[in-house]
Amino acid sequence: MRVNTQQAIYCPLLAKTFENAVSCFISAEFPRLGGPKVVELFVEELKAIVERYYPPITNLGMGQMLWFAVAKEEKGGYGMSMKNLRLRPVVLSVVTYEDIHWLWSMRI
């Protein structure tokens, strides 16, 4: 089977993904972590965490910001450290259109 020139040039680019980069990193730096299935599972979980904590900023509206809050299921207490609590990314509206309209109506 003959491969055309464009396929030969562009098909290798399909392997240039976040998942592949992380898989190669794990295989090179932590070769005893596990086989391909373990590495694949680890990469999937890592990707889900990255997507949850770093959503595209294009999803944020004007006047909004991303904040990491302690999960409501967490119970704080004596000796609890922030590093041991689960966080959830939330979108906060710092300034809303209603705020702007209210300020505009209050002008003197």
CNS distance restraints for C-alpha pairs under 8 A (distance, minus, plus):
assign (resid   3 and name CA) (resid   7 and name CA) 6.42 0.50 0.50
assign (resid   3 and name CA) (resid   8 and name CA) 6.49 0.50 0.50
assign (resid   4 and name CA) (resid   8 and name CA) 6.35 0.50 0.50
assign (resid   5 and name CA) (resid   9 and name CA) 6.19 0.50 0.50
assign (resid   6 and name CA) (resid  10 and name CA) 5.92 0.50 0.50
assign (resid   6 and name CA) (resid  11 and name CA) 7.98 0.50 0.50
assign (resid   7 and name CA) (resid  11 and name CA) 5.29 0.50 0.50
assign (resid   8 and name CA) (resid  12 and name CA) 7.38 0.50 0.50
assign (resid   9 and name CA) (resid  13 and name CA) 7.98 0.50 0.50
assign (resid  10 and name CA) (resid  14 and name CA) 7.43 0.50 0.50
assign (resid  11 and name CA) (resid  15 and name CA) 7.87 0.50 0.50
assign (resid  12 and name CA) (resid  16 and name CA) 7.54 0.50 0.50
assign (resid  15 and name CA) (resid  20 and name CA) 6.46 0.50 0.50
assign (resid  16 and name CA) (resid  20 and name CA) 6.54 0.50 0.50
assign (resid  16 and name CA) (resid  21 and name CA) 7.13 0.50 0.50
assign (resid  17 and name CA) (resid  21 and name CA) 6.18 0.50 0.50
assign (resid  18 and name CA) (resid  22 and name CA) 6.21 0.50 0.50
assign (resid  19 and name CA) (resid  23 and name CA) 6.09 0.50 0.50
assign (resid  19 and name CA) (resid  43 and name CA) 6.16 0.50 0.50
assign (resid  19 and name CA) (resid  44 and name CA) 7.65 0.50 0.50
assign (resid  19 and name CA) (resid  47 and name CA) 7.53 0.50 0.50
assign (resid  20 and name CA) (resid  24 and name CA) 6.09 0.50 0.50
assign (resid  21 and name CA) (resid  25 and name CA) 6.17 0.50 0.50
assign (resid  22 and name CA) (resid  26 and name CA) 6.11 0.50 0.50
assign (resid  22 and name CA) (resid  43 and name CA) 6.58 0.50 0.50
assign (resid  23 and name CA) (resid  27 and name CA) 6.07 0.50 0.50
assign (resid  23 and name CA) (resid  39 and name CA) 6.36 0.50 0.50
assign (resid  23 and name CA) (resid  40 and name CA) 7.11 0.50 0.50
assign (resid  23 and name CA) (resid  43 and name CA) 6.66 0.50 0.50
assign (resid  24 and name CA) (resid  28 and name CA) 6.02 0.50 0.50
assign (resid  25 and name CA) (resid  29 and name CA) 5.87 0.50 0.50
assign (resid  25 and name CA) (resid  30 and name CA) 7.84 0.50 0.50
assign (resid  26 and name CA) (resid  30 and name CA) 5.14 0.50 0.50
assign (resid  26 and name CA) (resid  31 and name CA) 6.79 0.50 0.50
assign (resid  26 and name CA) (resid  33 and name CA) 7.83 0.50 0.50
assign (resid  26 and name CA) (resid  39 and name CA) 7.23 0.50 0.50
assign (resid  27 and name CA) (resid  31 and name CA) 4.80 0.50 0.50
assign (resid  27 and name CA) (resid  33 and name CA) 7.96 0.50 0.50
assign (resid  27 and name CA) (resid  39 and name CA) 7.81 0.50 0.50
assign (resid  33 and name CA) (resid  38 and name CA) 7.77 0.50 0.50
assign (resid  33 and name CA) (resid  39 and name CA) 7.62 0.50 0.50
assign (resid  34 and name CA) (resid  38 and name CA) 5.41 0.50 0.50
assign (resid  34 and name CA) (resid  39 and name CA) 6.40 0.50 0.50
assign (resid  35 and name CA) (resid  39 and name CA) 6.28 0.50 0.50
assign (resid  36 and name CA) (resid  40 and name CA) 5.97 0.50 0.50
assign (resid  37 and name CA) (resid  41 and name CA) 6.19 0.50 0.50
assign (resid  38 and name CA) (resid  42 and name CA) 6.13 0.50 0.50
assign (resid  39 and name CA) (resid  43 and name CA) 6.09 0.50 0.50
assign (resid  40 and name CA) (resid  44 and name CA) 6.22 0.50 0.50
assign (resid  41 and name CA) (resid  45 and name CA) 6.27 0.50 0.50
assign (resid  42 and name CA) (resid  46 and name CA) 6.09 0.50 0.50
assign (resid  43 and name CA) (resid  47 and name CA) 6.00 0.50 0.50
assign (resid  44 and name CA) (resid  48 and name CA) 6.27 0.50 0.50
assign (resid  45 and name CA) (resid  49 and name CA) 6.36 0.50 0.50
assign (resid  46 and name CA) (resid  50 and name CA) 6.22 0.50 0.50
assign (resid  47 and name CA) (resid  51 and name CA) 6.11 0.50 0.50
assign (resid  48 and name CA) (resid  52 and name CA) 6.13 0.50 0.50
assign (resid  49 and name CA) (resid  53 and name CA) 6.12 0.50 0.50
assign (resid  50 and name CA) (resid  54 and name CA) 5.65 0.50 0.50
assign (resid  50 and name CA) (resid  55 and name CA) 7.94 0.50 0.50
assign (resid  51 and name CA) (resid  55 and name CA) 5.51 0.50 0.50
assign (resid  52 and name CA) (resid  89 and name CA) 7.04 0.50 0.50
assign (resid  53 and name CA) (resid  88 and name CA) 7.82 0.50 0.50
assign (resid  53 and name CA) (resid  89 and name CA) 5.98 0.50 0.50
assign (resid  55 and name CA) (resid  59 and name CA) 7.44 0.50 0.50
assign (resid  56 and name CA) (resid  60 and name CA) 7.79 0.50 0.50
assign (resid  60 and name CA) (resid  64 and name CA) 5.90 0.50 0.50
assign (resid  60 and name CA) (resid  65 and name CA) 6.86 0.50 0.50
assign (resid  60 and name CA) (resid  66 and name CA) 7.97 0.50 0.50
assign (resid  60 and name CA) (resid  91 and name CA) 7.50 0.50 0.50
assign (resid  62 and name CA) (resid  95 and name CA) 7.92 0.50 0.50
assign (resid  62 and name CA) (resid  96 and name CA) 7.98 0.50 0.50
assign (resid  63 and name CA) (resid  93 and name CA) 5.86 0.50 0.50
assign (resid  63 and name CA) (resid  94 and name CA) 5.45 0.50 0.50
assign (resid  63 and name CA) (resid  95 and name CA) 4.70 0.50 0.50
assign (resid  63 and name CA) (resid  96 and name CA) 6.25 0.50 0.50
assign (resid  64 and name CA) (resid  91 and name CA) 6.50 0.50 0.50
assign (resid  64 and name CA) (resid  92 and name CA) 5.43 0.50 0.50
assign (resid  64 and name CA) (resid  93 and name CA) 4.31 0.50 0.50
assign (resid  64 and name CA) (resid  94 and name CA) 5.51 0.50 0.50
assign (resid  64 and name CA) (resid  95 and name CA) 6.92 0.50 0.50
assign (resid  65 and name CA) (resid  91 and name CA) 5.65 0.50 0.50
assign (resid  65 and name CA) (resid  92 and name CA) 5.35 0.50 0.50
assign (resid  65 and name CA) (resid  93 and name CA) 6.56 0.50 0.50
assign (resid  65 and name CA) (resid  94 and name CA) 6.99 0.50 0.50
assign (resid  66 and name CA) (resid  89 and name CA) 6.59 0.50 0.50
assign (resid  66 and name CA) (resid  90 and name CA) 5.81 0.50 0.50
assign (resid  66 and name CA) (resid  91 and name CA) 4.73 0.50 0.50
assign (resid  66 and name CA) (resid  92 and name CA) 6.28 0.50 0.50
assign (resid  67 and name CA) (resid  89 and name CA) 5.65 0.50 0.50
assign (resid  67 and name CA) (resid  90 and name CA) 5.34 0.50 0.50
assign (resid  67 and name CA) (resid  91 and name CA) 6.21 0.50 0.50
assign (resid  67 and name CA) (resid  92 and name CA) 6.79 0.50 0.50
assign (resid  68 and name CA) (resid  87 and name CA) 5.93 0.50 0.50
assign (resid  68 and name CA) (resid  88 and name CA) 5.49 0.50 0.50
assign (resid  68 and name CA) (resid  89 and name CA) 4.41 0.50 0.50
assign (resid  68 and name CA) (resid  90 and name CA) 6.12 0.50 0.50
assign (resid  69 and name CA) (resid  87 and name CA) 5.41 0.50 0.50
assign (resid  69 and name CA) (resid  88 and name CA) 5.35 0.50 0.50
assign (resid  69 and name CA) (resid  89 and name CA) 6.24 0.50 0.50
assign (resid  69 and name CA) (resid  90 and name CA) 6.83 0.50 0.50
assign (resid  70 and name CA) (resid  74 and name CA) 6.99 0.50 0.50
assign (resid  70 and name CA) (resid  85 and name CA) 6.65 0.50 0.50
assign (resid  70 and name CA) (resid  86 and name CA) 6.00 0.50 0.50
assign (resid  70 and name CA) (resid  87 and name CA) 4.48 0.50 0.50
assign (resid  70 and name CA) (resid  88 and name CA) 6.12 0.50 0.50
assign (resid  71 and name CA) (resid  85 and name CA) 7.64 0.50 0.50
assign (resid  71 and name CA) (resid  86 and name CA) 5.69 0.50 0.50
assign (resid  71 and name CA) (resid  87 and name CA) 5.17 0.50 0.50
assign (resid  71 and name CA) (resid  88 and name CA) 5.50 0.50 0.50
assign (resid  74 and name CA) (resid  85 and name CA) 6.66 0.50 0.50
assign (resid  74 and name CA) (resid  86 and name CA) 7.01 0.50 0.50
assign (resid  76 and name CA) (resid  80 and name CA) 6.11 0.50 0.50
assign (resid  80 and name CA) (resid  84 and name CA) 6.95 0.50 0.50
assign (resid  80 and name CA) (resid  85 and name CA) 7.78 0.50 0.50
assign (resid  81 and name CA) (resid  85 and name CA) 6.90 0.50 0.50
assign (resid  95 and name CA) (resid  99 and name CA) 6.26 0.50 0.50
assign (resid  95 and name CA) (resid 100 and name CA) 7.48 0.50 0.50
assign (resid  96 and name CA) (resid 100 and name CA) 6.56 0.50 0.50
assign (resid  97 and name CA) (resid 101 and name CA) 6.14 0.50 0.50
assign (resid  98 and name CA) (resid 102 and name CA) 6.00 0.50 0.50
assign (resid  99 and name CA) (resid 103 and name CA) 6.15 0.50 0.50
assign (resid 100 and name CA) (resid 104 and name CA) 6.05 0.50 0.50
assign (resid 101 and name CA) (resid 105 and name CA) 6.15 0.50 0.50
assign (resid 102 and name CA) (resid 106 and name CA) 6.32 0.50 0.50
assign (resid 103 and name CA) (resid 107 and name CA) 6.56 0.50 0.50
